[in-house]
């Protein structure tokens, strides 16, 4: 098989896996209740911590799983470069959209799958309009986005330690937070 054909075939397999994991992720979001507007608003009002528990659980599972697979040579991480400016601007845009509509991009997709018209009309329109506006203003805000540039530096690189010396303490902190949220609820 030609190298170009082999790469295209591998790309199609990757897309297939991505679609499959996306469907499973959406199903789990729906089963967890986070495609429900009332659950998301409850999180924003600090009365329902379902979203935080699901996100912390996903972070814990993903962090341990990806580093386990990396240690076995099954995956290779590709850290994307970033900056403080990118995080602040991205966080503000995400936060405004989340606060106005009550959905994040993942829960919009799940809510559309559940047939929620507010997610279809407001959420999909918001993503398309927001992405278009960002593309238009991007040339003007590149300087702001690059402020506080830290490149592709990771915490283990910053502290000059192995990855597991960061992963394990973070995992225990996340587990503690999950237990604390559950105990505080009682």
Helices and strands as residue ranges (DSSP letters): H 3-32, H 37-44, H 50-71, E 82-83, H 84-101, H 105-113, H 117-118, I 119-124, H 125-145, E 149-151, H 155-159, H 164-185
